[in-house]
Amino acid sequence: MGLPWGQPHLGLQMLLLALNCLRPSLNLELVPYTPQITAWDLEGKVTATTFSLEQPRCVFDGRASASDTVWLVVAFSNASRGFQNPETLADIPASPQLLTDGHYMTLPLSLDRLPCDDPMAGSGGAPVLRVGHDHSCHQQPFCNAPLPGPGPYRVKFLLMNARGSPTAETRWSDPITLHQGKNHGSIDTWPGRRSGSMIVITSILSSLAGLLLLAFLAASTVHFSSLWWPEEAPEQLRIGSFMGKRYMTHHIPPSEATTLPVGCEPGLDPLPSLSP
């Protein structure tokens, strides 16, 4: 049983329409580059809400014009396959769509910010892209807001022209899982479940702390005892209940006495004579 005459033309039109919709994707160049966490020795490369990628320097070299922009696509790992590249600037998904559609785009960069020079030459820091770093951009259209959960996430870079049409893309990254803090109720504090080495180390440290405390108390007692109970004076310096310092007089040799007549002592009037 054959199809009516009009149906083949209808099917051909639908096929051409589908090919026309897929034309940008078929013309999209796949760059052999896989985004990854930066290899620089940095603290906090992956946290509970952020992760740091290496910058795509020279990745799109020779494939882009000066007006093109490099975008970062962030998606949940299980939603990356369903991501459709936007065709215009109005189709670019914003960060709130991560919780509804499973993906969004952020961190638009011009090519002059991704030079092929030495990344450490005169920059004063490691060249990274910190995803989820901006805590105060919730009102901006392409916000780099903190990530809502541990993921895992996948990312890729998308090169778009001034009209908002993609021209090249990279591969998707490997899954990236964020760090998670432990629930305080799940932390085991029972000492019986500690290892033997931990118990020995804890006992040694406690003993040393006790010895240091005893040494401090002994030194303090010796130091302040001299203030509370002063030393007694030597026995020869005691005079009854009075303690004083002995005084030694100097020896004065005897001098020759001058014989004076009676009544001629200095300072006295001479006595009247009784003789006629």
CYANA upper distance limits for C-alpha pairs under 8 A (distance plus 0.5 A):
  3 LEU  CA      7 GLN  CA      6.95
  3 LEU  CA      8 PRO  CA      8.01
  4 PRO  CA      8 PRO  CA      8.22
  5 TRP  CA      9 HIS  CA      8.23
  6 GLY  CA     10 LEU  CA      6.93
  7 GLN  CA     11 GLY  CA      6.63
  8 PRO  CA     12 LEU  CA      6.62
  9 HIS  CA     13 GLN  CA      6.70
 10 LEU  CA     14 MET  CA      6.86
 11 GLY  CA     15 LEU  CA      6.73
 12 LEU  CA     16 LEU  CA      6.72
 13 GLN  CA     17 LEU  CA      6.65
 14 MET  CA     18 ALA  CA      6.68
 15 LEU  CA     19 LEU  CA      6.69
 16 LEU  CA     20 ASN  CA      6.55
 17 LEU  CA     21 CYS  CA      6.80
 18 ALA  CA     22 LEU  CA      6.73
 19 LEU  CA     23 ARG  CA      6.44
 22 LEU  CA     26 LEU  CA      6.62
 23 ARG  CA     27 ASN  CA      6.63
 24 PRO  CA     28 LEU  CA      6.53
 24 PRO  CA    165 SER  CA      8.44
 24 PRO  CA    166 PRO  CA      8.03
 24 PRO  CA    167 THR  CA      8.40
 25 SER  CA     85 ASN  CA      8.41
 27 ASN  CA    167 THR  CA      7.94
 28 LEU  CA    166 PRO  CA      7.38
 28 LEU  CA    167 THR  CA      5.66
 28 LEU  CA    168 ALA  CA      5.66
 28 LEU  CA    169 GLU  CA      7.65
 29 GLU  CA    167 THR  CA      6.91
 29 GLU  CA    168 ALA  CA      4.96
 29 GLU  CA    169 GLU  CA      6.82
 30 LEU  CA    168 ALA  CA      6.34
 30 LEU  CA    169 GLU  CA      5.69
 30 LEU  CA    170 THR  CA      6.18
 30 LEU  CA    171 ARG  CA      7.67
 31 VAL  CA     59 VAL  CA      8.01
 31 VAL  CA     60 PHE  CA      8.08
 31 VAL  CA    168 ALA  CA      7.29
 31 VAL  CA    169 GLU  CA      6.34
 31 VAL  CA    170 THR  CA      5.31
 31 VAL  CA    171 ARG  CA      7.55
 32 PRO  CA    170 THR  CA      6.81
 32 PRO  CA    171 ARG  CA      7.24
 33 TYR  CA     59 VAL  CA      7.61
 33 TYR  CA    170 THR  CA      5.95
 33 TYR  CA    171 ARG  CA      6.49
 34 THR  CA    156 LYS  CA      7.94
 34 THR  CA    170 THR  CA      6.83
 34 THR  CA    171 ARG  CA      5.63
 34 THR  CA    172 TRP  CA      6.71
 34 THR  CA    173 SER  CA      5.93
 35 PRO  CA     53 LEU  CA      7.55
 35 PRO  CA     54 GLU  CA      7.74
 35 PRO  CA     56 PRO  CA      8.21
 35 PRO  CA    155 VAL  CA      7.41
 35 PRO  CA    156 LYS  CA      6.78
 35 PRO  CA    157 PHE  CA      8.16
 35 PRO  CA    170 THR  CA      8.23
 35 PRO  CA    171 ARG  CA      7.87
 35 PRO  CA    172 TRP  CA      7.46
 35 PRO  CA    173 SER  CA      5.58
 36 GLN  CA     53 LEU  CA      6.23
 36 GLN  CA     54 GLU  CA      6.93
 36 GLN  CA    173 SER  CA      6.69
 36 GLN  CA    174 ASP  CA      7.92
 37 ILE  CA     45 LYS  CA      7.99
 37 ILE  CA     51 PHE  CA      7.81
 37 ILE  CA     52 SER  CA      6.25
 37 ILE  CA     53 LEU  CA      4.91
 37 ILE  CA     54 GLU  CA      6.56
 38 THR  CA     45 LYS  CA      7.92
 38 THR  CA     52 SER  CA      6.57
 38 THR  CA     53 LEU  CA      5.39
 38 THR  CA     54 GLU  CA      4.93
 38 THR  CA    128 VAL  CA      7.20
 39 ALA  CA     54 GLU  CA      7.94
 40 TRP  CA    126 ALA  CA      7.52
 44 GLY  CA     51 PHE  CA      8.30
 45 LYS  CA     50 THR  CA      8.30
 45 LYS  CA     51 PHE  CA      5.99
 45 LYS  CA     52 SER  CA      5.70
 46 VAL  CA     50 THR  CA      6.42
 46 VAL  CA     51 PHE  CA      4.82
 46 VAL  CA     52 SER  CA      7.05
 46 VAL  CA    178 LEU  CA      6.57
 46 VAL  CA    179 HIS  CA      7.22
 47 THR  CA     51 PHE  CA      6.73
 47 THR  CA    178 LEU  CA      6.33
 47 THR  CA    179 HIS  CA      5.79
 47 THR  CA    180 GLN  CA      8.45
 48 ALA  CA    149 GLY  CA      7.94
 48 ALA  CA    150 PRO  CA      7.17
 48 ALA  CA    178 LEU  CA      5.78
 48 ALA  CA    179 HIS  CA      5.16
 48 ALA  CA    180 GLN  CA      6.16
 48 ALA  CA    181 GLY  CA      8.01
 49 THR  CA    132 GLY  CA      6.75
 49 THR  CA    133 HIS  CA      8.41
 49 THR  CA    146 PRO  CA      5.72
 49 THR  CA    147 LEU  CA      5.30
 49 THR  CA    148 PRO  CA      7.20
 49 THR  CA    149 GLY  CA      7.40
 49 THR  CA    150 PRO  CA      7.95
 49 THR  CA    178 LEU  CA      7.29
 49 THR  CA    179 HIS  CA      8.46
 50 THR  CA    130 ARG  CA      7.13
 50 THR  CA    131 VAL  CA      5.92
 50 THR  CA    132 GLY  CA      5.27
 50 THR  CA    133 HIS  CA      6.62
 50 THR  CA    146 PRO  CA      6.82
 50 THR  CA    147 LEU  CA      6.88
 50 THR  CA    178 LEU  CA      7.76
 51 PHE  CA    130 ARG  CA      6.22
 51 PHE  CA    131 VAL  CA      5.95
 51 PHE  CA    132 GLY  CA      7.68
 51 PHE  CA    178 LEU  CA      7.87
 52 SER  CA    128 VAL  CA      6.48
 52 SER  CA    129 LEU  CA      5.91
 52 SER  CA    130 ARG  CA      4.76
 52 SER  CA    131 VAL  CA      6.58
 53 LEU  CA    128 VAL  CA      6.00
 53 LEU  CA    129 LEU  CA      5.50
 53 LEU  CA    130 ARG  CA      6.82
 53 LEU  CA    131 VAL  CA      8.01
 54 GLU  CA    127 PRO  CA      7.24
 54 GLU  CA    128 VAL  CA      5.32
 54 GLU  CA    129 LEU  CA      6.70
 55 GLN  CA    114 LEU  CA      7.78
 55 GLN  CA    127 PRO  CA      6.75
 55 GLN  CA    128 VAL  CA      5.84
 55 GLN  CA    129 LEU  CA      6.46
 56 PRO  CA     60 PHE  CA      8.42
 56 PRO  CA    114 LEU  CA      7.40
 56 PRO  CA    157 PHE  CA      8.47
 57 ARG  CA    114 LEU  CA      5.51
 57 ARG  CA    115 PRO  CA      6.43
 57 ARG  CA    116 CYS  CA      6.13
 58 CYS  CA    114 LEU  CA      7.62
 58 CYS  CA    115 PRO  CA      7.16
 58 CYS  CA    116 CYS  CA      5.71
 60 PHE  CA     64 ALA  CA      6.78
 60 PHE  CA    159 LEU  CA      8.27
 60 PHE  CA    168 ALA  CA      8.45
 63 ARG  CA    168 ALA  CA      8.24
 64 ALA  CA     68 ASP  CA      6.61
 64 ALA  CA    159 LEU  CA      8.17
 65 SER  CA    161 ASN  CA      8.47
 66 ALA  CA    110 SER  CA      8.30
 66 ALA  CA    111 LEU  CA      7.21
 66 ALA  CA    112 ASP  CA      8.38
 67 SER  CA    110 SER  CA      8.00
 67 SER  CA    161 ASN  CA      7.10
 67 SER  CA    162 ALA  CA      6.49
 68 ASP  CA    110 SER  CA      7.12
 68 ASP  CA    111 LEU  CA      7.64
 68 ASP  CA    159 LEU  CA      7.28
 68 ASP  CA    160 MET  CA      6.14
 68 ASP  CA    161 ASN  CA      4.91
 68 ASP  CA    162 ALA  CA      6.34
 69 THR  CA    108 PRO  CA      6.73
 69 THR  CA    109 LEU  CA      6.07
 69 THR  CA    110 SER  CA      5.33
 69 THR  CA    111 LEU  CA      7.12
 69 THR  CA    159 LEU  CA      6.29
 69 THR  CA    160 MET  CA      5.88
 69 THR  CA    161 ASN  CA      6.84
 69 THR  CA    162 ALA  CA      8.03
 70 VAL  CA    108 PRO  CA      6.07
 70 VAL  CA    109 LEU  CA      5.62
 70 VAL  CA    110 SER  CA      6.76
 70 VAL  CA    111 LEU  CA      7.69
 70 VAL  CA    157 PHE  CA      7.07
 70 VAL  CA    158 LEU  CA      6.18
 70 VAL  CA    159 LEU  CA      5.11
 70 VAL  CA    160 MET  CA      6.89
 71 TRP  CA    105 MET  CA      7.12
 71 TRP  CA    106 THR  CA      6.69
 71 TRP  CA    107 LEU  CA      6.44
 71 TRP  CA    108 PRO  CA      5.10
 71 TRP  CA    109 LEU  CA      7.03
 71 TRP  CA    157 PHE  CA      6.12
 71 TRP  CA    158 LEU  CA      5.58
 71 TRP  CA    159 LEU  CA      6.80
 71 TRP  CA    160 MET  CA      7.94
 72 LEU  CA    105 MET  CA      6.06
 72 LEU  CA    106 THR  CA      5.92
 72 LEU  CA    107 LEU  CA      6.43
 72 LEU  CA    108 PRO  CA      7.43
 72 LEU  CA    155 VAL  CA      7.37
 72 LEU  CA    156 LYS  CA      6.45
 72 LEU  CA    157 PHE  CA      5.22
 72 LEU  CA    158 LEU  CA      6.78
 73 VAL  CA    103 HIS  CA      7.69
 73 VAL  CA    104 TYR  CA      6.45
 73 VAL  CA    105 MET  CA      5.00
 73 VAL  CA    106 THR  CA      7.14
 73 VAL  CA    155 VAL  CA      5.88
 73 VAL  CA    156 LYS  CA      5.81
 73 VAL  CA    157 PHE  CA      6.62
 73 VAL  CA    158 LEU  CA      7.59
 74 VAL  CA    103 HIS  CA      6.04
 74 VAL  CA    104 TYR  CA      6.01
 74 VAL  CA    105 MET  CA      6.56
 74 VAL  CA    106 THR  CA      8.26
 74 VAL  CA    153 TYR  CA      7.42
 74 VAL  CA    154 ARG  CA      6.61
 74 VAL  CA    155 VAL  CA      5.18
 74 VAL  CA    156 LYS  CA      7.54
 75 ALA  CA     79 ALA  CA      6.66
 75 ALA  CA     80 SER  CA      5.96
 75 ALA  CA     83 PHE  CA      8.49
 75 ALA  CA     98 LEU  CA      7.47
 75 ALA  CA    102 GLY  CA      6.11
 75 ALA  CA    103 HIS  CA      4.46
 75 ALA  CA    104 TYR  CA      6.97
 75 ALA  CA    153 TYR  CA      6.13
 75 ALA  CA    154 ARG  CA      5.97
 75 ALA  CA    155 VAL  CA      6.79
 76 PHE  CA     80 SER  CA      6.66
 76 PHE  CA     98 LEU  CA      8.33
 76 PHE  CA    102 GLY  CA      6.05
 76 PHE  CA    103 HIS  CA      6.90
 76 PHE  CA    151 GLY  CA      6.78
 76 PHE  CA    152 PRO  CA      6.62
 76 PHE  CA    153 TYR  CA      4.93
 76 PHE  CA    154 ARG  CA      6.57
 77 SER  CA    151 GLY  CA      7.85
 77 SER  CA    152 PRO  CA      6.11
 77 SER  CA    153 TYR  CA      5.22
 77 SER  CA    154 ARG  CA      5.68
 77 SER  CA    175 PRO  CA      6.69
 79 ALA  CA     83 PHE  CA      7.31
 79 ALA  CA    101 ASP  CA      8.47
 79 ALA  CA    102 GLY  CA      6.10
 79 ALA  CA    103 HIS  CA      7.60
 80 SER  CA    102 GLY  CA      8.31
 80 SER  CA    103 HIS  CA      7.85
 80 SER  CA    154 ARG  CA      7.25
 83 PHE  CA    103 HIS  CA      7.64
 85 ASN  CA    166 PRO  CA      7.63
 86 PRO  CA     91 ASP  CA      5.62
 86 PRO  CA     92 ILE  CA      6.14
 86 PRO  CA    164 GLY  CA      8.09
 86 PRO  CA    165 SER  CA      7.41
 86 PRO  CA    166 PRO  CA      7.75
 87 GLU  CA     91 ASP  CA      6.91
 87 GLU  CA    164 GLY  CA      6.77
 87 GLU  CA    165 SER  CA      5.37
 87 GLU  CA    166 PRO  CA      7.37
 88 THR  CA     92 ILE  CA      7.61
 88 THR  CA    163 ARG  CA      6.88
 88 THR  CA    164 GLY  CA      4.83
 88 THR  CA    165 SER  CA      6.01
 89 LEU  CA    163 ARG  CA      7.44
 89 LEU  CA    164 GLY  CA      5.06
 89 LEU  CA    165 SER  CA      8.11
 92 ILE  CA    104 TYR  CA      8.08
 92 ILE  CA    105 MET  CA      7.09
 93 PRO  CA     97 GLN  CA      6.90
 93 PRO  CA    103 HIS  CA      7.86
 93 PRO  CA    104 TYR  CA      5.31
 93 PRO  CA    105 MET  CA      6.26
 94 ALA  CA     98 LEU  CA      8.27
 94 ALA  CA    104 TYR  CA      5.70
 94 ALA  CA    105 MET  CA      6.49
 94 ALA  CA    106 THR  CA      7.83
 94 ALA  CA    141 PRO  CA      6.57
 94 ALA  CA    142 PHE  CA      5.83
 94 ALA  CA    143 CYS  CA      7.56
 95 SER  CA    103 HIS  CA      8.15
 95 SER  CA    104 TYR  CA      5.65
 95 SER  CA    105 MET  CA      7.30
 95 SER  CA    106 THR  CA      7.92
 95 SER  CA    141 PRO  CA      8.41
 95 SER  CA    142 PHE  CA      7.01
 95 SER  CA    143 CYS  CA      6.54
 95 SER  CA    144 ASN  CA      7.65
 95 SER  CA    145 ALA  CA      7.42
 96 PRO  CA    100 THR  CA      7.93
 96 PRO  CA    104 TYR  CA      8.15
 97 GLN  CA    101 ASP  CA      5.80
 97 GLN  CA    102 GLY  CA      7.10
 97 GLN  CA    103 HIS  CA      6.79
 97 GLN  CA    104 TYR  CA      6.55
 98 LEU  CA    102 GLY  CA      4.80
 98 LEU  CA    103 HIS  CA      4.93
 98 LEU  CA    104 TYR  CA      6.06
 99 LEU  CA    103 HIS  CA      8.23
105 MET  CA    142 PHE  CA      7.33
106 THR  CA    142 PHE  CA      5.70
106 THR  CA    143 CYS  CA      6.80
106 THR  CA    144 ASN  CA      6.42
107 LEU  CA    142 PHE  CA      7.82
107 LEU  CA    143 CYS  CA      8.35
107 LEU  CA    144 ASN  CA      7.20
109 LEU  CA    113 ARG  CA      7.04
109 LEU  CA    114 LEU  CA      8.21
110 SER  CA    114 LEU  CA      7.72
111 LEU  CA    115 PRO  CA      7.39
117 ASP  CA    121 ALA  CA      8.25
119 PRO  CA    123 SER  CA      7.49
119 PRO  CA    126 ALA  CA      7.78
119 PRO  CA    127 PRO  CA      6.58
120 MET  CA    124 GLY  CA      7.22
120 MET  CA    125 GLY  CA      7.09
120 MET  CA    126 ALA  CA      6.93
120 MET  CA    127 PRO  CA      7.80
131 VAL  CA    144 ASN  CA      6.96
131 VAL  CA    145 ALA  CA      8.40
131 VAL  CA    146 PRO  CA      8.06
132 GLY  CA    144 ASN  CA      5.61
132 GLY  CA    145 ALA  CA      5.22
132 GLY  CA    146 PRO  CA      4.33
132 GLY  CA    147 LEU  CA      5.95
133 HIS  CA    144 ASN  CA      6.84
133 HIS  CA    145 ALA  CA      6.89
133 HIS  CA    146 PRO  CA      6.40
134 ASP  CA    143 CYS  CA      7.94
134 ASP  CA    144 ASN  CA      5.92
134 ASP  CA    145 ALA  CA      5.73
134 ASP  CA    146 PRO  CA      7.06
135 HIS  CA    144 ASN  CA      8.46
135 HIS  CA    145 ALA  CA      6.31
135 HIS  CA    146 PRO  CA      6.80
136 SER  CA    145 ALA  CA      8.14
137 CYS  CA    143 CYS  CA      5.95
137 CYS  CA    144 ASN  CA      7.56
137 CYS  CA    145 ALA  CA      7.10
138 HIS  CA    143 CYS  CA      6.62
138 HIS  CA    145 ALA  CA      7.23
139 GLN  CA    143 CYS  CA      8.03
149 GLY  CA    178 LEU  CA      7.99
150 PRO  CA    177 THR  CA      6.05
150 PRO  CA    178 LEU  CA      4.95
150 PRO  CA    179 HIS  CA      6.93
150 PRO  CA    180 GLN  CA      7.17
151 GLY  CA    176 ILE  CA      7.62
151 GLY  CA    177 THR  CA      5.89
151 GLY  CA    178 LEU  CA      6.99
152 PRO  CA    175 PRO  CA      6.04
152 PRO  CA    176 ILE  CA      5.60
152 PRO  CA    177 THR  CA      4.89
152 PRO  CA    178 LEU  CA      7.60
153 TYR  CA    175 PRO  CA      5.87
153 TYR  CA    176 ILE  CA      5.53
153 TYR  CA    177 THR  CA      7.01
154 ARG  CA    172 TRP  CA      6.66
154 ARG  CA    173 SER  CA      5.80
154 ARG  CA    174 ASP  CA      6.68
154 ARG  CA    175 PRO  CA      5.73
154 ARG  CA    176 ILE  CA      6.82
155 VAL  CA    172 TRP  CA      6.03
155 VAL  CA    173 SER  CA      5.87
156 LYS  CA    169 GLU  CA      7.74
156 LYS  CA    170 THR  CA      6.21
156 LYS  CA    171 ARG  CA      6.47
156 LYS  CA    172 TRP  CA      5.32
156 LYS  CA    173 SER  CA      6.78
157 PHE  CA    169 GLU  CA      6.20
157 PHE  CA    170 THR  CA      5.95
157 PHE  CA    171 ARG  CA      8.32
158 LEU  CA    166 PRO  CA      7.15
158 LEU  CA    167 THR  CA      8.30
158 LEU  CA    168 ALA  CA      6.58
158 LEU  CA    169 GLU  CA      4.95
158 LEU  CA    170 THR  CA      7.18
159 LEU  CA    166 PRO  CA      6.09
159 LEU  CA    167 THR  CA      6.18
159 LEU  CA    168 ALA  CA      5.58
159 LEU  CA    169 GLU  CA      6.46
160 MET  CA    164 GLY  CA      6.01
160 MET  CA    165 SER  CA      5.77
160 MET  CA    166 PRO  CA      4.61
160 MET  CA    167 THR  CA      6.14
160 MET  CA    168 ALA  CA      7.81
161 ASN  CA    165 SER  CA      6.11
161 ASN  CA    166 PRO  CA      6.91
161 ASN  CA    167 THR  CA      7.40
182 LYS  CA    186 SER  CA      7.48
182 LYS  CA    187 ILE  CA      7.99
183 ASN  CA    187 ILE  CA      7.60
190 TRP  CA    194 ARG  CA      7.97
194 ARG  CA    198 MET  CA      6.98
194 ARG  CA    199 ILE  CA      7.36
195 SER  CA    199 ILE  CA      7.04
196 GLY  CA    200 VAL  CA      6.77
197 SER  CA    201 ILE  CA      6.66
198 MET  CA    202 THR  CA      6.58
199 ILE  CA    203 SER  CA      6.66
200 VAL  CA    204 ILE  CA      6.75
201 ILE  CA    205 LEU  CA      6.70
202 THR  CA    206 SER  CA      6.65
203 SER  CA    207 SER  CA      6.69
204 ILE  CA    208 LEU  CA      6.73
205 LEU  CA    209 ALA  CA      6.68
206 SER  CA    210 GLY  CA      6.79
207 SER  CA    211 LEU  CA      6.77
208 LEU  CA    212 LEU  CA      6.68
209 ALA  CA    213 LEU  CA      6.75
210 GLY  CA    214 LEU  CA      6.80
211 LEU  CA    215 ALA  CA      6.68
212 LEU  CA    216 PHE  CA      6.67
213 LEU  CA    217 LEU  CA      6.80
214 LEU  CA    218 ALA  CA      6.68
215 ALA  CA    219 ALA  CA      6.67
216 PHE  CA    220 SER  CA      6.64
217 LEU  CA    221 THR  CA      6.66
218 ALA  CA    222 VAL  CA      6.84
219 ALA  CA    223 HIS  CA      6.66
220 SER  CA    224 PHE  CA      6.68
221 THR  CA    225 SER  CA      6.38
222 VAL  CA    226 SER  CA      7.72
223 HIS  CA    227 LEU  CA      8.29
224 PHE  CA    228 TRP  CA      6.98
225 SER  CA    229 TRP  CA      6.48
226 SER  CA    230 PRO  CA      5.97
226 SER  CA    231 GLU  CA      8.10
233 ALA  CA    237 LEU  CA      7.29
233 ALA  CA    238 ARG  CA      7.93
233 ALA  CA    243 MET  CA      8.18
234 PRO  CA    238 ARG  CA      7.68
237 LEU  CA    243 MET  CA      6.52
237 LEU  CA    244 GLY  CA      6.63
237 LEU  CA    245 LYS  CA      6.76
237 LEU  CA    246 ARG  CA      7.20
238 ARG  CA    242 PHE  CA      6.76
238 ARG  CA    243 MET  CA      5.25
238 ARG  CA    244 GLY  CA      7.33
239 ILE  CA    243 MET  CA      6.33
239 ILE  CA    244 GLY  CA      7.90
260 LEU  CA    264 CYS  CA      6.78
260 LEU  CA    265 GLU  CA      7.32
261 PRO  CA    265 GLU  CA      8.09
263 GLY  CA    268 LEU  CA      7.66
263 GLY  CA    269 ASP  CA      8.05
263 GLY  CA    270 PRO  CA      6.11
263 GLY  CA    271 LEU  CA      6.90
264 CYS  CA    268 LEU  CA      7.21
264 CYS  CA    269 ASP  CA      8.03
264 CYS  CA    270 PRO  CA      6.68
